Amino acid sequence: MSYLVATDGSTESDEAVRYAARQAVAFYETLEIAHVLTPDSELVDGTIILPGEEAAVEAGQGVLENARDIAEAAVGDESIDVETQLLTGRPADAITEYAADGAVDAIYVGHRGLSEEREQVVGSVAKSVVDKADVPVTVIR
């Protein structure tokens, strides 16, 4: 069983990573950190294919490593089991499908990500994850 937190590298998703890490430690769960590469990418035989976009994969892995560091710092001296996943597709679909296919107990997301639409209280990805998920979703503000 595990907790899943989605990150896009935004300040809001960093807060979600911190919160999810503390929850994972408190309940002795594994923390899975996922970053979704956008719809132009696809997964073929376990390999992420981005036409002409190798840099996107490297950037995604950088986002995941940064999130791992944030999670480990958030729990201080506590021991935390962290796994990272680079997903592809539409963010809300990829996150909820990954959670449904795995042994995920809960999903954590930031209230909005890197979108330019700042007037929304809850971003479209967070709202879609709440609508589509089969497990509890915590939206972190």
ChimeraX attribute file (.defattr): number of C-alpha atoms within 10 A of each C-alpha:
attribute: neighborCount
match mode: 1-to-1
recipient: residues
	/A:1	12
	/A:2	21
	/A:3	22
	/A:4	31
	/A:5	28
	/A:6	27
	/A:7	27
	/A:8	22
	/A:9	19
	/A:10	15
	/A:11	14
	/A:12	19
	/A:13	25
	/A:14	23
	/A:15	22
	/A:16	26
	/A:17	31
	/A:18	22
	/A:19	20
	/A:20	27
	/A:21	30
	/A:22	20
	/A:23	16
	/A:24	23
	/A:25	16
	/A:26	12
	/A:27	10
	/A:28	14
	/A:29	18
	/A:30	19
	/A:31	26
	/A:32	23
	/A:33	26
	/A:34	25
	/A:35	24
	/A:36	22
	/A:37	22
	/A:38	15
	/A:39	12
	/A:40	12
	/A:41	19
	/A:42	17
	/A:43	12
	/A:44	8
	/A:45	7
	/A:46	7
	/A:47	8
	/A:48	16
	/A:49	16
	/A:50	18
	/A:51	9
	/A:52	7
	/A:53	11
	/A:54	11
	/A:55	10
	/A:56	14
	/A:57	17
	/A:58	11
	/A:59	13
	/A:60	21
	/A:61	17
	/A:62	14
	/A:63	19
	/A:64	23
	/A:65	14
	/A:66	14
	/A:67	28
	/A:68	21
	/A:69	13
	/A:70	16
	/A:71	26
	/A:72	19
	/A:73	13
	/A:74	17
	/A:75	18
	/A:76	10
	/A:77	8
	/A:78	11
	/A:79	10
	/A:80	19
	/A:81	15
	/A:82	19
	/A:83	14
	/A:84	18
	/A:85	16
	/A:86	16
	/A:87	20
	/A:88	21
	/A:89	16
	/A:90	15
	/A:91	24
	/A:92	21
	/A:93	17
	/A:94	21
	/A:95	26
	/A:96	22
	/A:97	15
	/A:98	16
	/A:99	21
	/A:100	14
	/A:101	8
	/A:102	12
	/A:103	12
	/A:104	21
	/A:105	16
	/A:106	19
	/A:107	26
	/A:108	26
	/A:109	30
	/A:110	26
	/A:111	21
	/A:112	25
	/A:113	22
	/A:114	13
	/A:115	11
	/A:116	8
	/A:117	11
	/A:118	11
	/A:119	7
	/A:120	11
	/A:121	10
	/A:122	17
	/A:123	17
	/A:124	17
	/A:125	20
	/A:126	22
	/A:127	16
	/A:128	16
	/A:129	25
	/A:130	20
	/A:131	12
	/A:132	14
	/A:133	18
	/A:134	16
	/A:135	15
	/A:136	13
	/A:137	20
	/A:138	19
	/A:139	19
	/A:140	20
	/A:141	13
